[in-house]
Amino acid sequence: MKIEIKNRFTDKIILCGEYESIKDFLERNRGAYLRGANLEGAYLEGAYLRGANLRGANLEGAYLRGANLEGAYLEGANLRGAKGVKLPILNIQGSAHHLFYMSGKISIGCETHTVEKWLKDYQKIGENHEYTDVQIAEYYQYIKMCAELSESKS
């Protein structure tokens, strides 16, 4: 199928080509600059959007269950009615690795666990990845912040 992603404000084509699906398109264009893209109603289950610039993108009604939004730049993105996304989404660039929080799970570097597991095992995980004591303390503060967000949504 031919897919064109247009800027929702200028109607200018951002990316286009022949792909099996929108998911295939996004996976093959990882890290694409999609600022202002119109993805309204797109079926993006499991799509790899890590690092994509989605600033101002229209994701209204998009199905995003399981989509990897880690590191995605979402400032001004319209997520109204998006399926499979539980707000808030938190993205922090720490001193050692990137932290991403969504739907009760935290990813730090290559480790992804529930908030509860991070609270329980943060010290051991940090030591296993050779974090300094200062870095372990830094990330523990981020984990606690995510825990507070998780509790406030319950």
N, C-alpha and C positions, 0 to 999 in steps of 0.2 A: 504494500500500500504506500502511496505517496503521502508523506507527512510534511506539512509546513507549519512552523511555529512562527507566529507573527507578534510584533510588538502591539500590545493592546491599545496604545496611545497613538502610534503613528501608522499602524498597519504595515510597517516595513517587515519583510521576511528576515527572521533571525537565523534560522536553520531550516534546511529542507533536504529531502532525499527519499529513497525507497527503503521501507522497513517493514518487518512483520507486524509490528504493533507500536503504540506510543511507548510502551515499556522498553521494547527493543531499541527504539530511537534514543531514549534517554540513557540506557545502559551503554550504547555505543558512542554517546557523546558526553561521557562522564566529565564533570567539571565545566560543562558548557556555560557560557555567559547567557543566561536566560532572563536578564533584567527586563521587566515589563512584559514578559511573555504571557500570552493568553492560553492557559491550560484548563479553562473552565470545563468542568464535567469530564475531564480525562480520567481514564482508568489506569492508575499508576501503582497498583498493588505490587509491592516488592521492588519497585523501581529504585535504582541506585542514583540518588541525587546528591550524594556526598560532595560537598564543596561547590555545588552549583550556586551561581549568583541568581537568586530568585527575587531580588529586590523589586517590589512593585508588581510582581507576577500575579495574574488572576488565577487562583486555584479554587475559585468558588465551585463547590459541588464535586471537586475532584475526589476520587477514591484512592486514598493514600495508605491504606492498611499495609503495614510492613515495609513501607518505603524507607530507604535509608536517607534521612535528612541531615545526618551528622555533618557539621561544618557548613551546611547550606546557609547562605545569607538571605534571610527572610524579611528584612526591614521593609515595611509597607506592603508585604504580600497579602493578598486577600484570601484568607483561609475560611471565610464564611461558608458554612455548610459542607466543608470538606469531611469526607468519611474516613474513619480510621485514625484520626488525629485527636489526641487528648491534650489540650493545652493545660498548663503552659509548656513551652519548649524552651530549654535553656542551653546556651552555647557559650562556653568559657574557654579562652586560650590561657592555660596555666603556664607555669614556668617550665614544665617538662613535656606535657602532652595536652592535647585538646580534651575537654570534658563536654559531653553532650547528654542532656537529660530530656526524656520524653516518655510519657505513659508509664511512669514508675520504674524505669530502667535508666541506668547510668552507664555510659561508655567513657572510659579513660584509656587513651592509647588503644591497645588491641583487646582490652578486657571489657566485657559487657556483663553486668549483673544487676539484680534488683537492688533497690535502695537498701533494703534490709541486709542483704549480703555485704554490700559495701560498708555499712555501719559496723557490721560484725568483723569483717576481715580486712579492712582498709590497711592496717599496719602490715600484716603479712603480705598482702598483694604488693604494697609499695616496696617493701624490702626485697621481694622476689624480682622486682623490676629495677632494683638498685637506686631507688629514690633516696635522697638524703633525709635526715630527720626533719629538716625545715620544709622540704617538699611534701613529705607525708603529712605534716601539720597543715600545710596550705591546702592540700586536696581534701583533707578531713573537713575543713571549713566549708569547702564547696559541697561535699557530700551532705553535711548537716543542712546546708541551705536547700538542697534538693529534697531532703527528708521533710523539711518544713513545708515546702511547696506541695509535696505528695500528701501530707497530712491535711493541709488546708483545702485540698480538692476532695477529700473523703467525706 
